[in-house]
Every structure is written in structure tokens, then in C-alpha cells.
Amino acid sequence: MKGKVNSGFIPAPAQVKKNEFEKTAVRVSMVSITGNIFLSLFKMFAGIFACSGAMISDAVHSASDVFSSIIVIIGVKISSKDSDKAHPYGHERFECVAAIVLAVILLISGLFIAYNAVGQIVSSDTQDITVPGILALIAAAVSIVCKEAMYWYTKFYAKRFDSGALMADAWHHRSDSLSSVGALIGIAGARMGFPMLDTIASLVICIFIVKAACDIFKDAVEKMVDRSCSEETEREISDYAAEQDGVLGVYSIHTRLFGNKIYVDLEIYAECKITLEESNEIADRVHDAIEEKFDKVKHIMVRVKPS
């Protein structure tokens, strides 16, 4: 029987990858913060001078994304810390906490948009609506392009490092892009004499925003409640273990997600007449081989059973 626990020490390749993720996540978040500050100021200016309430609301939405990116930086900084006495298994789950916070913010943003839209439909007061200027239309178009670019940029690195917090921030960018699409339709509709188009578009956008928030929340919670990884991943780990020298077969495998990392409990068959030292050598070989091949496996416990 053999088990190894990382207690403060991390092999060089894993440490390099962790440092790379932290630096990349901070860089991506700083790009988001800079872009959102620029967009919120530009849209606020356009909304005020072009008399567009939709654009002013969109500017506030962009400003809220600055707060979201700050949460991502904090979550990633904490989750990247090494194991310590108080957290011997690491801090990866703090990234899940950051993703949950962002999901809640995203949900509130979607519901706020829906609340305003329903309020406008109920009042049905379109007589005093001022027709927005062309500057508001330009601002909406610029916002769509910029926020879509930020969405794909953030999503690329979120998938590369399997980061729930970055993925949540990416969807926050997408929600702002959809909000700007609604503003564009509404402003264009108002200029053509159909002010209610803004309200209808906002309601449709709200559905997508709320769904994204729920998906992010579900994914983060699953990573915090010791859910097993996919059957495909378990099968790959099991098959690879069975290929190692001295292993006659795999008796059982149990996995659990810890943030974006995987913990594995593995039982293997070996020749019944081998010595305890040989048994430990086989367990060591399987342990090291799996941790080297599967980057997400942070800890693996290998037990040897006589065939």
C-alpha cells in the first residue's frame, strides 16, 4: 500500500504551471479591468450627451464588471497558494468560491435588466421618451465588438487552465455584450419610432444571462462537494495504471474533484508472492506515472492487493 500527500512541496513542473496560471489570470483580469473602465466611461458619456437611458444603464453594467475582475484576481491569488498547516490539501476551492460570487453577480445583473424591462412594459409610457442620438448607437456598436473580444480572450485562457473563475468572468463579458446588443436594438428602434424594441430585447437577453449564471453556479458547486470526475477520465487513469510494470489489473478506482484538481484512490492487483518492498515499488511506479501523465491529478493513493 502506498500513498503520497503533497504537504507544501510541489514538483517543479506543477509549480511552474501553477505560477503560469496565476500570472496569466492576473494579466487577463487586468486587461478586463482596463477595458471595462474605458467602456463604462465612454458609454456613460455617450448616454448622457445622446440622451439614451439604455446606454447609461449599459455603462453601469460595464462598471460592475470591474468589480467582477477584482474578485477573480483575489480568488486566483488565494487558490494558487501552496498547502499549509491550516489547508493541507491546498486552496483550489477558493477559486470555486470566486466563481460562485461571480455567478450571483451575473444573476443579479440579469434579473435587474428583466425588472427594468418589465417595469417599462407595464407602464407602457412611450410618449415622453427622448429619441437618442447617433452617438449612443456608435457606443453600443463599439461595446459589442470590445466585449465580444474580451469574452473570447478570457474564455480561451479559462479553458486552457480549466478555471471556473475566469470562465465566469468570460460569461460576464458575454452578458455585457448581449446587453449592448439590446441597447443597440432599442436605440435603433427608438430612432425608427419603435421604442418598445429596447424592452423586448432586454427580456430576451435576460434569459441567456440567467442561464449562464446558473451553469457557472452549478459547475462551481459540483467542484466543492467531492463530485467524481467523468467516467472517461476514470477509465483513462485506470487503463494507464494497468499498463504499468507489475500491475496485473485494477480492482477499483474512486475520484473526487477538488476545485479544478482531481484526487484519486486506486486499488491494483499484483503478484501475491512479491515482497513488501516490491509491492511498494509497484505502487510508487503507478503513483508517479499517473501524476506525470495527468496534470489535473494532484494526489493519488495507491493500494496493492494480492492477485
Secondary structure by P-SEA (a helix, b strand, c coil): cbbbbbcccccaaaaaaaaaaaaaaaaaaaaaaaaaaaaaaaaaaaaaaaccaaaaaaaaaaaaaaaaaaaaaaaaaaaaccccccccccccaaaaaaaaaaaaaaaaaaaaaaaaaaaaaaaccccccccccaaaaaaaaaaaaaaaaaaaaaaaaaaacccaaaaaaaaaaaaaaaaaaaaaaaaaaaaacccaaaaaaaaaaaaaaaaaaaaaaaaaaaaaacccccaaaaaaaaaaaaaccccccccbbbbbbcccbbbbbbbbcccccccaaaaaaaaaaaaaaaaaacccccbbbbbbbcc
